[in-house]
Amino acid sequence: MPKTPISPRITALQQLLLSGNTAALPAFWQEITQQGTPLIEAIEGDDKHVLVTFLWRDKGDTRNVVIWGGPAGLDDPEDHQMTHLLETDLWYKTYRLQRDLRGVYTFSINDSLAHWESGGFGTRFIPDPLNPKQFVAHKDEGKPDSQEVVFSILELPDAPAQTWIVPHPDGAKGKLHAHRLRSQILDNERRIWVYTPADYSEYSEPYGLLLLFDGWTYIDLIPTPTILDNLVREGKIPALVAVFLDNPDDETRNRELPCHRPFVDFLTQELIPWVHKHYHVTTDPAQTIVGGCSYGGLAAAFAGLRASETFGNVLAQSGSFWWDKDPEDDVQQEWIIQQFIASPRFPLRFYLEVGLKEDWGWIYMVGCNRHLRDVLLLKGYEVHYAEFNGYHHNVSHRGSLADGLVALTGKNTHPAHQTQFPGPLQRIGKNAQSAAYKGK
């Protein structure tokens, strides 16, 4: 078994306390309060990793503290309980992590661990009160069951900067317009938001079009209007009109996004004609991007495959390319990849990205994304591919969306067929498996 990482700072504090230095603990908490958590320490002789120590200050009634998310994952909470330091108010747990990692986490305080065995979730999740960096999923007023959820952000020293998500105080800002659209093909109705750039004019050349699935996610969790404002202002991309397509509910989302042909028919026969009627956008597929995260990335690839005459660019963030139409066992069959293998090459360009920590359960997200990349390259497609050191979470996607938009709009693009990854290229077959992924 690997040795449990040990924090030098906690070890030194323990030695001071054992020697009778009663001032050591208040001084420690004063330092931590000023610098924030988690505690990050360098490792001598190792420039790729750091020691990361999560801390909890006891209010007098703490029985256990479990870390949930981030390096602790979403399973086996008994393995991620904090240790109580002597008889003090300090609880801690240390991990050895790569310096460029980004993710989110919460604490579960005094929670029973028994219900975890049946796949349940804790009832006492709270963000880290000593960490000022938070990722907030706001309540969606359009959905009655929606609630605000707050995570703490784990952002290590070499994590990629996310400069494009910060609003510019003096920059021109586009507008967001809310609509509702009824589909005869799908027999349902949904919200649509349309972003128009700051210089939007009916008398200009038609604008490029960006269509993103899981629309609320790309407004609230991934601040796409702000990202577009910043990229346009800096001349990184041309001005675009962006359409954010909502899901009526989760059940509908899980039916429509995974390679559902009626959904593509809705896009091409109802949504896009509606957009052309109401907004001054291009009809050129080479200037049209379809994109999304997870199931949304899978849906974008399927829309490109079935409607390349409408969508010439596919942007998939952590695309769920493991999905199978008729699953028979716990082996990812990668149905969409098999369709690209069997089909002729279409006029499509791709931006694909995946997190190196996205491996939950029998689904290996890294493997299926690399497999699709390799298939597309062998078929002669232009592919821009990236891997980030993070999890299946929008805290990473919000930073890398800009990379995909720059790659696909033709400004400052990388050379065609470029792949970006931290290590040697790996070719992984369609039945690749790894431990622990349950997300979509």
C-alpha positions in Angstrom: 0.0 0.0 0.0 1.3 3.5 -0.8 2.4 5.6 2.2 -0.1 8.2 3.4 1.3 11.7 2.5 2.4 13.6 5.6 2.3 17.4 5.8 5.5 18.9 7.2 3.5 21.9 8.6 1.1 19.7 10.5 4.0 17.5 11.8 5.8 20.5 13.0 2.7 21.9 14.7 2.1 18.5 16.4 5.7 18.5 17.8 5.3 22.1 19.1 2.0 21.1 20.9 3.6 18.0 22.4 6.4 20.1 23.7 3.9 22.3 25.6 3.9 25.3 23.2 0.2 26.5 23.7 0.7 29.5 21.4 1.5 27.3 18.3 -2.1 26.4 17.5 -3.6 30.0 17.6 -0.7 31.2 15.5 -1.3 28.4 13.0 -5.0 29.3 12.7 -4.2 33.0 12.3 -1.9 32.1 9.4 -4.4 29.8 7.7 -7.2 32.4 8.1 -5.1 35.0 6.3 -3.9 32.7 3.5 -6.9 30.5 3.0 -7.2 26.8 2.6 -6.3 24.2 1.5 -2.7 24.3 2.8 -0.2 23.8 -0.1 3.4 22.7 0.5 6.2 22.1 -1.8 7.9 18.6 -2.0 11.6 18.6 -1.9 13.0 17.2 -5.2 9.6 17.0 -6.9 8.7 20.0 -9.1 5.5 18.3 -10.5 3.6 17.6 -7.3 2.7 19.4 -4.1 1.2 18.3 -0.7 -2.3 19.6 -0.3 -3.8 19.5 3.2 -7.5 20.0 3.8 -8.4 21.6 7.1 -11.4 21.8 9.4 -11.7 23.8 12.6 -13.8 22.0 15.2 -16.7 24.0 16.8 -16.8 21.5 19.7 -19.2 18.9 18.3 -17.3 17.3 15.4 -17.4 13.5 15.3 -16.1 13.0 11.7 -15.2 15.1 8.7 -15.3 13.6 5.2 -13.9 15.2 2.0 -16.2 14.7 -1.0 -15.2 15.5 -4.5 -11.8 16.5 -5.9 -9.0 14.1 -5.0 -11.4 12.2 -2.7 -13.7 11.3 -5.5 -17.4 10.4 -4.9 -17.0 7.0 -3.5 -15.5 5.3 -0.4 -16.0 8.2 2.1 -14.5 6.1 4.9 -11.1 6.4 3.1 -11.3 10.2 3.0 -12.0 11.0 6.6 -9.9 13.7 8.3 -7.6 13.0 11.2 -8.1 14.7 14.5 -4.9 16.3 15.7 -4.3 15.3 19.3 -7.2 16.9 21.4 -7.2 20.2 19.5 -9.8 21.8 17.3 -7.8 20.8 14.2 -8.8 18.1 11.7 -6.8 17.4 8.6 -6.1 15.2 5.6 -3.2 15.4 3.1 -2.9 14.4 -0.5 0.0 14.4 -3.0 -1.3 16.1 -6.1 0.0 17.4 -9.5 0.7 21.1 -9.5 -1.7 21.9 -12.4 -4.9 20.3 -10.9 -8.2 22.1 -10.7 -11.4 20.7 -9.2 -14.1 21.3 -6.6 -14.8 19.7 -3.2 -17.1 20.0 -0.2 -17.0 18.7 3.4 -19.5 16.3 5.0 -19.6 16.9 8.8 -20.9 14.4 11.3 -22.6 12.4 8.6 -23.4 8.8 8.8 -21.3 6.7 6.4 -23.7 3.8 6.4 -26.0 5.1 3.6 -23.0 5.5 1.2 -22.9 1.8 0.8 -26.2 1.9 -1.1 -25.1 4.7 -3.4 -26.6 7.6 -1.4 -25.2 11.0 -0.9 -24.4 12.8 2.3 -26.9 15.2 3.9 -24.5 17.7 5.5 -22.4 18.9 2.6 -20.9 22.4 3.1 -18.2 24.3 1.3 -14.9 24.8 3.0 -15.4 27.9 5.3 -11.7 28.8 5.2 -11.5 28.7 1.3 -12.6 32.0 -0.3 -12.7 30.5 -3.8 -16.2 29.2 -4.5 -18.0 27.7 -7.5 -21.7 28.5 -7.2 -24.5 26.8 -9.2 -27.3 29.3 -8.8 -30.9 28.4 -8.4 -32.6 28.3 -11.8 -35.8 30.2 -11.3 -37.3 28.5 -14.4 -37.2 25.1 -12.7 -39.1 24.8 -9.4 -36.9 22.0 -8.0 -33.7 23.9 -8.6 -31.5 24.8 -5.6 -28.3 26.8 -5.2 -25.3 24.6 -4.7 -21.9 25.9 -3.5 -18.6 24.1 -3.9 -15.1 25.1 -2.8 -12.5 25.3 -5.6 -9.3 23.4 -5.5 -6.9 25.4 -7.7 -3.2 24.4 -7.5 -0.3 26.7 -8.5 0.1 25.6 -12.1 -3.6 25.2 -13.0 -4.2 27.0 -16.3 -5.3 30.6 -15.9 -9.0 31.4 -16.6 -8.7 35.0 -17.6 -11.6 35.0 -20.1 -14.3 34.3 -17.5 -13.8 37.7 -15.7 -16.0 40.6 -16.9 -14.0 43.5 -18.2 -15.1 46.7 -16.4 -14.9 48.9 -19.4 -15.5 46.5 -22.2 -18.6 46.5 -24.5 -21.1 43.8 -23.6 -23.4 41.8 -25.7 -27.1 41.3 -24.9 -28.9 38.1 -23.8 -32.5 37.6 -25.1 -34.9 35.0 -23.6 -37.4 33.1 -25.7 -39.5 30.0 -25.7 -39.9 27.6 -28.6 -42.4 24.8 -29.1 -41.3 21.8 -31.1 -43.8 19.8 -33.1 -41.2 17.1 -33.8 -40.4 16.5 -30.2 -43.8 17.5 -28.8 -42.4 19.7 -26.1 -41.4 23.3 -25.3 -38.2 24.8 -24.0 -36.4 28.0 -23.1 -33.8 29.5 -25.5 -31.4 32.3 -24.8 -29.8 34.2 -27.7 -26.6 36.2 -27.2 -26.0 39.0 -29.7 -22.6 40.7 -29.7 -22.1 44.4 -28.7 -21.9 45.5 -32.3 -24.8 43.5 -33.5 -26.5 45.0 -36.6 -29.0 43.7 -39.1 -27.0 45.6 -41.8 -23.6 43.9 -41.3 -22.4 40.7 -42.8 -24.2 37.7 -41.3 -22.7 36.7 -38.0 -21.2 33.3 -37.2 -23.5 31.0 -35.2 -22.7 29.1 -32.0 -25.3 26.6 -30.7 -24.7 25.2 -27.2 -26.7 22.5 -25.5 -27.5 22.6 -21.7 -28.1 26.3 -22.2 -28.5 27.2 -18.5 -25.1 25.5 -17.8 -23.4 27.7 -20.4 -24.9 30.8 -18.9 -24.7 30.2 -15.2 -21.8 27.8 -14.7 -19.8 28.6 -17.8 -20.2 32.4 -18.3 -20.3 32.2 -22.1 -21.6 35.7 -22.7 -18.7 37.1 -20.8 -16.2 34.8 -22.5 -17.5 35.9 -25.9 -17.4 39.6 -25.0 -13.7 39.2 -23.9 -12.6 37.2 -26.9 -14.2 39.5 -29.4 -12.9 42.6 -27.6 -9.3 41.2 -27.8 -9.7 40.2 -31.5 -9.4 36.5 -30.7 -12.6 35.5 -32.5 -15.1 37.2 -34.8 -18.3 38.5 -33.3 -20.8 35.6 -33.0 -24.5 35.1 -32.2 -24.8 32.3 -29.6 -27.9 30.2 -29.0 -28.2 28.5 -25.6 -30.7 25.6 -25.8 -32.4 24.5 -22.6 -33.7 21.1 -21.6 -37.4 20.8 -20.4 -36.2 18.4 -17.7 -33.5 15.9 -16.9 -35.5 12.9 -18.2 -35.9 14.7 -21.6 -32.3 15.6 -21.6 -31.2 12.1 -21.1 -33.4 10.9 -23.9 -32.7 13.7 -26.5 -29.0 14.3 -26.2 -27.6 10.8 -26.6 -27.7 10.4 -30.4 -31.5 10.9 -30.8 -32.3 11.4 -34.5 -35.6 13.3 -33.8 -33.6 15.8 -31.8 -31.3 16.5 -34.8 -34.4 16.9 -37.0 -35.7 19.4 -34.4 -32.4 21.3 -34.7 -32.3 21.4 -38.5 -36.0 21.8 -39.3 -37.3 23.9 -36.4 -34.6 25.6 -34.3 -32.2 26.8 -37.0 -35.0 28.1 -39.3 -36.3 30.0 -36.2 -32.9 31.5 -35.5 -32.5 32.6 -39.2 -35.9 34.2 -39.1 -35.2 36.2 -35.9 -31.5 36.9 -36.0 -28.9 38.0 -38.7 -26.8 34.8 -38.8 -24.9 32.9 -41.4 -26.2 29.9 -43.3 -22.7 28.7 -44.0 -21.9 25.5 -42.0 -18.2 26.4 -42.0 -19.1 29.3 -39.8 -21.6 27.4 -37.6 -20.5 25.6 -34.4 -22.5 23.1 -32.4 -21.2 22.2 -28.9 -21.8 21.0 -25.4 -20.4 19.2 -22.3 -20.8 15.5 -21.5 -24.0 14.3 -23.1 -24.0 17.7 -24.8 -20.7 16.9 -26.4 -22.0 13.6 -27.6 -25.1 15.3 -29.1 -22.8 17.8 -30.9 -20.8 15.1 -32.5 -24.0 13.3 -33.6 -25.5 16.5 -35.0 -22.3 17.0 -37.0 -22.4 13.4 -38.3 -26.1 13.6 -39.3 -26.3 17.2 -40.4 -22.9 18.5 -41.6 -24.8 20.6 -44.2 -25.9 22.7 -41.2 -23.1 22.3 -38.6 -19.6 22.4 -39.9 -17.8 22.6 -36.5 -18.1 20.4 -33.4 -17.0 21.5 -30.0 -17.2 18.7 -27.4 -16.1 19.3 -23.8 -15.7 16.0 -22.0 -18.0 14.3 -24.6 -19.6 11.1 -23.4 -18.4 9.1 -26.4 -18.5 5.9 -24.3 -22.3 5.8 -24.8 -24.0 2.8 -26.4 -27.5 2.6 -27.9 -28.2 -0.9 -26.6 -26.0 -1.5 -23.6 -25.7 -5.2 -22.7 -23.0 -5.1 -20.1 -20.7 -2.8 -18.3 -18.3 -2.3 -21.2 -18.3 1.1 -23.1 -19.2 0.4 -26.7 -18.6 3.9 -28.1 -21.5 3.8 -30.6 -20.8 7.2 -32.1 -17.2 6.3 -32.8 -18.3 3.2 -34.7 -20.6 5.5 -36.8 -17.7 7.7 -37.8 -15.6 4.7 -38.7 -18.4 3.4 -41.0 -19.2 6.7 -42.6 -17.5 8.7 -45.3 -15.6 11.9 -44.3 -17.9 14.9 -43.9 -16.9 18.6 -44.1 -16.4 18.9 -40.3 -13.8 20.3 -37.9 -13.5 19.3 -34.3 -12.4 20.6 -31.0 -12.3 17.8 -28.4 -11.1 18.0 -24.8 -11.3 15.8 -21.7 -10.0 15.9 -18.1 -7.4 13.4 -17.0 -9.3 12.7 -13.8 -12.5 11.8 -15.6 -12.5 8.0 -15.0 -15.4 6.8 -12.9 -16.7 3.3 -12.8 -16.5 1.2 -16.0 -16.4 4.3 -18.2 -13.0 5.6 -19.2 -13.6 9.1 -20.5 -10.0 9.7 -21.5 -9.9 6.5 -23.4 -13.0 7.1 -25.5 -12.0 10.7 -26.2 -8.6 9.6 -27.4 -10.2 6.9 -29.5 -12.5 9.3 -31.2 -9.6 11.7 -31.8 -7.5 8.9 -33.4 -10.4 7.7 -35.6 -11.1 11.2 -36.8 -7.5 11.9 -37.6 -7.2 8.6 -39.6 -10.3 9.6 -41.5 -8.7 12.9 -42.5 -10.6 15.3 -40.2 -9.2 18.5 -38.8 -9.0 17.9 -35.0 -7.9 20.2 -32.2 -7.5 18.0 -29.1 -6.7 18.9 -25.5 -6.4 17.3 -22.1 -6.6 19.2 -18.8 -5.8 18.0 -15.4 -9.2 18.0 -13.9 -12.5 16.2 -13.3 -15.9 16.0 -15.0 -16.9 19.5 -13.8 -17.6 22.9 -15.3 -15.0 24.5 -13.1 -12.5 23.4 -15.8 -14.8 23.7 -18.8 -15.4 27.4 -18.1 -11.7 28.1 -18.7 -11.2 25.9 -21.7 -14.3 26.9 -23.7 -12.3 29.9 -25.0 -9.7 27.5 -26.4 -12.3 25.7 -28.4 -13.9 28.8 -29.8 -10.5 30.2 -30.9 -9.6 26.9 -32.5 -12.8 26.6 -34.5 -13.4 30.2 -35.6 -10.3 30.5 -37.8 -8.5 33.2 -35.8 -5.2 32.2 -34.1 -6.0 28.5 -34.7 -3.5 25.8 -34.2 -2.3 23.8 -37.2 -4.8 21.4 -38.6 -4.8 17.9 -37.0 -2.8 19.2 -34.0 -3.2 17.2 -30.8 -2.4 18.6 -27.3 -1.6 16.2 -24.4 0.8 16.1 -21.6 2.4 12.7 -22.4 3.0 10.4 -25.3 0.1 9.8 -27.6 -1.8 6.7 -26.5 -4.1 4.6 -28.7 -6.8 3.0 -26.6 -9.3 0.5 -28.0 -13.0 0.8 -27.8 -13.3 -1.6 -24.8 -10.9 0.3 -22.6 -12.0 0.3 -18.9 -10.9 2.1 -15.8 -12.3 2.7 -12.3 -14.9 5.3 -11.3 -17.1 7.5 -13.6 -20.9 8.0 -13.2 -21.5 11.4 -14.8 -23.1 12.3 -18.1 
